[in-house]
Amino acid sequence: MEFRVIDRKSLDTSAWEGLTYGSSFFHSHQWADTCVDGLSPGARAVFLCGYEGGRMIAGMPAVITRNFGFRSFYSMPYGTYGEVVMAEGTDEAKRDEFYLFLVKYLKKGRFSRIAINDFDRNFSRLSGPFLSHTEIFTHIIDLNEDEDHRPPDRKINGHIRAGQKADTTILCVKTKDQLSAFYRLYEMTEKRHGSLKPLYSKHFFTSILKHLSMTEKLYWNCLMYEDVMIGSCINFISSETLFNWQTVSNYDYRRFKPNHVLLSEAIDVGVSMGVKKINLGASPQYAHTLIDYKERWGGVKVPYDSYVSDSWLRRIFSSA
């Protein structure tokens, strides 16, 4: 196998899309573009690719950042999926061969941090001592075409019906003013959850609109009450899966059930586009209320693997 490290400008997007068809949204070059723009300056995308007979048969997307002299390798940023993708029908021995190239690349790169999230759980065979493994989980709803996709829990359905009866309006987020209103809700939600500092900058969400708003990969809705945005929900759609990525709301308007109404409407839109699964996203082990909420929607816990490695210098700097 021929191994190449390709920058974004040199990527054959048709070949990449052919390879990653059926993989997660987070393997898309559009997500890589979103992350690079949202994390810039100091961020660039690379695509680690394996070729056989001139054909791309293996690939792994990544974003490399540089901050305060530290270079970090993320596949992909913010805990999104980035495991190795193999072309359909490729011998598993080729996967092992690609992993050998990958290990050499990661070690040679002298990254202060390496973070890889492996949803398909094939990466465990790499299991080098320089990577620390943690099992985390998401919740997934499998939609049966022959059945109503509504949540199995009566209480959740009651909240949806109550919210739908309220004098509110659902819109799609498209403008700068809507983005500003969303970010205020995001900051309120982060503070309510005990975060000292928001994880995402406003610029990152601006990048999402910039790179995805004209595609079918983004469904970003919001709930309005008397011209005030009281809730919003970012969803990514790809490979027959809707990924519910970010939900925010104003707690003062909880009587309108914005989270319930927006997710329900997003699922309806996803179904109309052929979605077969709803990925509700990862939850911390201790977030029992959140986990219960997802399971009441019909979400089933699905574990996957996270690999992280921090250099000794990075650990010292982080603890200082």
C-alpha positions, -999 to +999 in steps of 0.1 A: +000+000+000+012+035-008+007+059+021+002+096+015-005+126+038-026+150+017-035+186+025-070+200+019-061+218-013-047+186-029-075+163-018-094+145-045-128+152-030-146+128-053-123+100-043-127+109-006-165+111-008-165+077-025-143+062+003-163+077+031-197+072+017-216+054+045-192+068+072-201+095+097-207+131+088-175+139+107-154+122+081-166+147+055-143+173+040-170+198+048-166+191+085-128+194+082-133+228+065-156+239+092-132+229+120-102+245+103-120+278+097-136+277+132-103+270+149-081+293+129-055+307+130-032+278+137-053+249+123-051+229+091-067+197+077-048+166+066-061+134+051-041+103+057-047+081+027-037+046+015-036+037-022-036+004-040-031+005-078-037+043-078-071+038-060-078+053-026-087+023-004-080+037+031-083+071+048-084+090+081-093+127+084-075+149+109-071+185+120-037+196+132-036+227+155-007+248+168-011+268+200+017+282+221+042+260+203+022+228+209+011+208+178-020+186+183-035+159+161-073+155+163-093+129+144-116+147+148-118+179+169-142+182+199-145+144+203-162+139+169-155+106+151-124+101+129-115+064+128-099+048+098-122+041+068-116+013+044-130+008+010-157-018+008-143-053+002-108-044+012-089-072+029-085-067+067-047-072+063-047-039+044-062-022+075-033-035+096-009-023+070-025+012+071-023+012+109+015+005+108+019+035+086-004+055+109+017+047+140+049+057+123+033+090+112+020+098+147+053+090+163+074+109+137+051+139+140+061+145+177+026+158+185+021+172+220-014+157+219-031+129+199-068+124+201-087+098+181-123+088+184-131+054+170-168+047+167-164+015+147-140+001+173-114-013+149-086+009+162-081-013+193-057-035+173-033-006+172-032-004+210+002+012+212+014+021+247+016+057+238-022+060+235-045+059+265-078+042+259-112+052+273-146+037+265-173+063+261-209+060+247-236+077+227-273+070+224-288+059+191-324+056+180-331+031+153-361+041+133-383+014+120-400+023+088-430+002+097-436+020+130-443+054+143-409+071+151-423+089+181-406+083+215-418+053+235-421+074+267-455+089+274-440+118+293-418+128+264-447+126+240-468+147+264-441+174+264-439+174+226-476+178+223-477+206+249-449+224+231-465+221+197-497+236+210-479+268+222-479+300+202-444+295+189-427+293+155-399+271+142-374+287+119-341+277+103-310+296+115-295+314+086-287+351+094-261+368+115-288+381+139-301+346+144-266+334+150-260+360+177-293+350+194-282+314+192-249+322+208-265+340+237-286+309+243-255+288+240-237+308+267-267+307+290-269+269+286-232+264+292-234+285+324-265+266+335-245+234+331-217+247+353-191+255+326-167+283+335-160+291+298-179+281+267-162+253+248-170+268+213-164+303+202-190+323+182-166+321+153-169+283+153-207+285+149-202+311+122-180+286+104-208+260+106-232+284+088-205+294+063-195+259+052-227+239+057-258+262+053-260+256+016-258+218+019-282+191+030-258+181+057-270+208+081-304+212+097-302+240+123-337+250+136-348+274+163-379+281+183-393+316+184-417+332+208-428+368+202-397+374+181-374+360+208-353+329+202-360+306+231-343+274+219-322+261+190-309+227+178-280+219+155-282+187+136-259+171+110-273+147+084-252+121+065-253+084+056-289+080+067-281+093+102-291+125+119-266+136+145-282+158+172-250+178+179-259+209+200-292+219+217-296+251+237-325+269+253-336+297+276-346+280+309-371+309+316-392+296+287-390+259+296-429+258+297-428+259+259-406+227+258-382+240+232-358+210+234-386+185+229-403+204+201-370+211+182-357+176+184-390+161+173-392+184+143-356+177+134-364+139+134-394+145+112-372+164+087-346+137+089-371+110+082-383+129+051-347+128+039-344+091+044-327+091+078-327+056+095-309+065+128-307+093+152-275+097+171-281+117+203-245+123+211-221+114+239-230+118+275-207+120+306-210+089+328-222+110+357-250+128+337-278+106+348-306+130+341-293+135+305-288+098+300-324+092+312-337+118+289-321+102+259-333+068+268-369+081+272-366+092+235-358+056+226-320+060+226-300+028+231-265+031+247-238+024+221-201+023+234-171+034+213-135+041+219-115+072+226-077+074+224-056+102+238-019+108+243-004+139+259+034+146+259+051+150+293+058+187+284+021+192+276+011+176+309+035+199+328+022+229+310-015+220+316-009+215+354+010+247+358 
